[in-house]
Amino acid sequence: MPFDTVVIVGRGGYGAAPREELERIVSSVADSGRYRDVRYAFMEQGKPALPAVLAACVDAGSRRLLIVPALVPMDRTLRWWLPLAIRDWVGEHITDGTVEIALAPPLGDSKHLGDAVSAAAMDARNCTDIGKDPTIKDRARSWNQIPAHSHQVFLCHGPRCTLANAPKTWAYFQEKLRENELRGKQGVMTVRTSCLYPCDLGPIMVVHPDGTWYGGVDEAAVDRIVAEHLVDGEAVPEYACVPGAPARSKPGS
């Protein structure tokens, strides 16, 4: 029985360019006419994240899904971890056995990838010398001043934290910062990062300058971290992780 849905998974990135790149791939696969639905998802640092896309496909009636990791190169940890993460998601969200989800081999393993790269090189054979390219514009050197701030907060958007709802946590965190007027001068600088490690305690958040690590950061944790740490200046021990301490289960659980 053929797959009815294909999900193309990219690594991630911000702004329109990564989305447009994946949209072109989706359009090409959809034009084949083999699948009822073709979508894309990000593995990290971007929206839509893979869990949200899987849920949307199932809600739309997909029953046989193929996930294609379009990651080149695909590192060793993702090769063994991604199948386990997808299986965990299925076990948590698909309890009646009515949906099948398969994972294609990494794009870098395909014998056709070399042909695609060769075709791209042929397409570029008439490109302009970069020193003479008129489309390259000098940019204003304006990103050279550190703004005043009281805290800098890093929230992991690595692959495992993304599957643990880091994008939803990030959006809620931004909302709470606005509600508490913490975004302006002397406020809070926020950064989405790649993997911060340790992944099993994700989503991970780190607050500087005091260097407090938080694990298991969900909306309830965000409420307390904003109110108690960023506003009142006191860390939240229920979610805090001490570097170098013995291993523990996910905080806040």
BELZI-V996152 format. One line per field, one symbol per residue. ss: DSSP state (~ for helix, > for strand, _ for the rest). A space follows every 10 residues. Layout:
ss = ???
//
This chain:
ss = ____>>>>>> _____~~~~~ ~~~~~~~~~~ ______>>>> >>______>~ ~~~~~~~~~_ ___>>>>>>_ _____~~~~~ ~~~~~~~~~~ ~~~______> >>>___~~~_ __~~~~~~~~ ~~~______~ ~~________ ________>> >>>>>>__~~ ~~~__~~~~~ ~~~~~~~~~_ ______>>>> >>>_____~~ ~___>>>>__ _>>>____~~ ~~~~~~~~~~ ~________> >_________ ___
//
